[in-house]
């Protein structure tokens, strides 16, 4: 079963207080924010890292050319309750 917890933008907006947040700054420039990928492609389900990376390959490829990749990864690590799910900064939690 796929993770259906929402998209990157859903997580970003629900995890931060009102006003301009670091999430909003990253989301406004992130390539994933306007991606045409199915949201499920951002959430690999395999517990095995090598398989999870293959499951998320399309999402990871979008991250690789993202201008805010480093900031996205940093935020995901600071807010691990969110960052441990899905692809952030071109990486998966495993």
N, C-alpha and C positions, 0 to 999 in steps of 0.2 A: 504494500500500500504506500502511496506517495504522501509526502508531507504536504498538507493543505493549509498551512498556517498563514499563507498570504505571500505577497511580494515584498521586495526590498523596501519599496516606498511605504507599504503598510506597516512594516516593522519600524521604520525610521520615524514615522509620524506618531505611532502609539507609544514609543519608548522615551520620548522627550517631552519636557514641559513646553508650554506655549512660548512663542517668541522665536527669534532667530537662534537656532541651535547648530552645533557642529554637524549633526545629521542633515539638516536642511542645506548647509553649504556643500556637503558632499553630494547629496541627492540632486541638487540643481545642476551639477556638472557630470554626473555619473552616466556612463554609456548604458548601464543596465536599466536606468529609470524609464527609458523609452524603448526598451528592447521588445522585439516581436516574439521572443521565446515564450513558450508555455511556462508559466510560473513553476510548474513541477520540475522543470529542467534545472532550476537553481537549487534544488534540494535532493541531493543523491541519497539513496536509501540503504545502500550496502554498508555494512560495518567494516568491510575490508577496504583500506585506503586505495589500493590500485584499481579496484572495481568502481568505487565511488568516484574517483577521478575520471574514469571513462564515462560513467553516467552523467557527469556534469561537464563534459568536454566542451559542449557548445557554450555554456555559460562562462566557463573559464576563458575561452577564446575571446569573448567580449571584454572581459576584465583586462586582458593583456594589453589592450590598446587604450585603456581608460585613463584620462588625465588625472583622476583622483584616486587611483588604485591604492597608493600608499596610505592616504588618509582614511580610506574605507577600511583597510586592514587594521590600522591603528584603532579606529573606533570599535571595530568588532572585537578586538582584544580587550579594550577597556570595558566594554559592555558584553561580557562573555555569555550572559544569559541569552542574548540574541545571537551573538557571533558564532556560537557553537552549532548553529543550524544553518545549513546551506553554504553557498559560495560567497565569500567576502574577500575583496582584494585579490581575486584570482586563486584563492586557496580554499580548501575544505578543512574542517576541524581536525580530521585525522592527520 
